[in-house]
Amino acid sequence: MAVLDDLAFDPWDPAFVADPYPAYAELRARGRARYYEPTDQWLVAHHADVSALLRDRRLGRTYQHRFTHEEFGRTAPPPEHEPFHTLNDHGMLDLEPPDHTRIRRLVSKAFTPRTVERLKPYVEGLADGLVSALVDAGGGDLLRDVAEPLPVAVIAEMLGIPEADRAPLRPWSADICGMYELNPPQETARRAVRASAEFSDYLRDLIAARRRNPGDDLISGLIAAHDEDDRLTEQEMISTCVLLLNAGHEATVNSTVNGWWALFRNPGQLAALRADHSLIPTAIEELMRYDTPLQLFERWVLDEIEIDGRVIPRGAEIAMLFGSANHDPAVFADPSRLDLTRRDNPHISFSAGIHYCIGAPLARIELAASMRALLEKAPGLRLAAEPRRKPNFVIRGLEGLAVEVG
């Protein structure tokens, strides 16, 4: 077993978290699969391997549809973490067919191209309002004032969460997502458990209210599903709503601030974008590739696989490094260079296979709306202070992004 005791890969090192890409290059040069003892995972860093494994049915987001914890050689989570795992394990991201297929089929009705396109004026209106307020104030925190409120409002509107109830959504989401980091500390787990319980209780009451008085929101639509084979349990509805909020805005929030921070560090590219707004679609794809908000995605090995001559046994865990795959020179010419005109850009920031991000079209609309509004209403937008990187590795973002309107 090859142990990474001689590499710069260290997800708890602030210097690595600030810029993991040189370590990724070293990791790719050392082979296609390397065992990492601190997290008991096999790291996969090449684009071709990550892309193939995301589609490989010998891997799964869960193993409990086939094995008990004991049969799989794993230890059950601590009982005190039960609220988090009940919430997490009933969402489609952590389910495999047939449950995944059933839930995704229902939820996908809210994310058809036609449905998402109908949301575009609403999203653009929100973005214009948020950016106008930022301009009127002469600047502010791009994270707090634009990046966060936009996707939260959109998902909350889709779910039918009243505006008066939306303040806790982002804190709940942030606390829950803390559990997706590698080896999270006990305090992180306690916050995630508390947020899971509070969010679940809120949604249980909201679902009950929608049963009594249905609306035209997604929760009412899930309740109204009449095909018995598709009917969701209450827990599946709760978990689905939380997943849509977490996944639907974590990616957009962090893509927005990571992207603008990259633009400020590449003034030539920012100037080109300001001069030609038709670059927005390719710019969004390139910024997501360049500094992806999700650096790592985990899968369990359900049936033994082989990578580059290494046999990885059933019961092992694979850590697919999206950030590394998106900088693989075998796929991307000059990957460390930000190129907003890049056309051949098969990044995997939205994953692939059956777990491809269902909200990707909506995320693109949100990113385009905020970028266009900032380019048009704040053409002289500039950095006001050097940002601080969040200490997280798996979900990559900034603590804030202070800007001024020139």
Secondary structure, DSSP 8 states (H G I E B T S, - for coil): --B-SSSS--TT-HHHHH--HHHHHHHHHT-S-EEEGGGTEEEE--HHHHHHHHT-TTEES-STTT--TTTTT-----GGGHHHHHHHHTSGGG--TTHHHHHHHHHGGGG-HHHHHHHHHHHHHHHHHHHHHHHHTTEEEHIIIIITHHHHHHHHHHHT--GGG-TTHHHHHHHHHGGGSSS--HHHHHHHHHHHHHHHHHHHHHHHHHHHS--SSHHHHHHH---TTT---HHHHHHHHHHHHHHHHHHHHHHHHHHHHHHHH-HHHHHHHHH-GGGHHHHHHHHHHHT-SB-EEEEEESS-EEETTEEE-TT-EEEEEHHHHTT-TTTSSSTTS--TT-------TT--GGGS-TTHHHHHHHHHHHHHHHHHH-TT-EE-S---B-S-SSB--BS--EEE--
